Amino acid sequence: MASIQRWTQPLLYGLPAWPLAMLGIPLYIYLPNYYHQMGVELALVGLMLLLARVTDVISDPLIGLGRDRLSINARKGMIALGWLLLLVSLWQLLLPADPSALHLLIWALLVYLAWSLIMIPYQAMTAEVTRQAHRKTTFTAFREALAILGVVTVLLLPVIVDQAPDSRTFFNLLFPLIALSLSLFLGLMLWRLRLPVRAKPVAKNALYHKQAWLLVWRDPASRQLLPAYFLNSLANALPASLFILFVEHYLQLSTQTGLLLLAFFIAGIIALPGWTWLAQRIGKYRAWQGSMLLACLSFVWVFSLQTGDFTAFLVISFLSGLSLGADVALPSSIQADIAQRLSQQQGSVNGLLFGIWGMLTKFALALAVGIAFPILGWLGWEQQSPQSLEALVWLYAGLPVLIKLSVLYMLKNTK
């Protein structure tokens, strides 16, 4: 029985990541082009998404702090509230009756809020499912493997139904699939997942006490991890946001978009058990650094690509995808170690830490869109000027590589 639970508990924890991850590609890659096709100017799309995501700078830490003051059942209620709000707002965002910049802003705001209500308590659970450091890596690895599987699912779906992935017909199919699977898997997790680790009760005034806000920065491990994680997330968000534009307009391989994305994410699934094994032997930081170095070495070859270079970019996509699993699972596992240690010392701060974690993740995505799309617009993207295409290559590959190299330097003394 114990051996069965050793694997069923991480599986129960990871299952909600599948439908949640099915939203990632549509929201961050397809949605800008989807609204652009419906008549909203590309630069305005970028601005609206930037404004929507910047609100998480305020909401995510507050949600995290509020979560720490709640009982276990109330935390489950927070996830249930997020589930309900997500279904309503996602329906309006993906299937708008009257698409406009204002409509995009309002419903994107609510989708991101709902996402936070689910994801912050969900991620904070990794600090409560076990006391064993490497066991936490198993839980995060299951979560990220199923998240990658969710991405693969959403990439295969347009091929199966023979619909463009940024079309309304596709979103008409995607919404009920996400709604049903998310309802099922969240319900199973909340019903059957055990949380054996208990922190001391948090002080009632913790939401407003300045010590709660300063705690993360005062801890040396958090002070080192969080800036590195933010910059690395920004380096990942830039090519994610620009992938469709790069493939369709620079490489002119729009019909191969799905296959290229599949190669990237399938590589992530294949490599994840290896990164987990490596982290147990050389440490989580060293394994994470190895994944970033691999991404840099593979991605720098983007500058050698010419129009129509499908095979070369397929190889680049696969090699860079090998680093994907480590890039998401290992820093999150490190954060769970820090959260568990601080919660045992200070009272429950898991929600606070993962609220800041979520804030940094979404702010990186917002900054990527807010930087890239306006620059392309100013350089004449609508006219497909040579300057805008050259800037696309640097924003897609050059800047991410430089950022990752800076993160490697920041973490050079970690073990």
Buried (B, 14 or more C-beta within 10 A) or exposed (E): EEEEEEEEBBBBBBBBBBBBBBBBBBBBBBBBBBBBEBEBBBBBBBBBBBBBBBBBBEBBBBBBBBBBBBEEEEBBBBBBEBBEBBBEBBBBBBEBEEBBBEBBBBBBBBBBBBBBBBBBBBBBBBBBBBEEBEBBBBBBBBBBBBBBBBBBBBBEBBEEEEBBBBBBEBBEBBBEBBBEBBBEBBEBBBEEBEBEBEBEEBBEEBBEBEEBBEBBEEBEBBEBBBEBBBBBBBBBBBBBBBBBBBBBBBBEBEEBBBBBBBBBBBBBBBBBEEBBEBBBEEBBBBBBBBBBBBBBEBBBBBEEBEEEBBEBBBBBBBBBBBBBBBBBBBBBBBBBBBBBBBBBEBBBBBBBBBBBBBBBBBBBBBBBBBBBBBBBBEBBBEEEEEEBBEBBBBBBBBBBBEBBBBBBEBBEEBE
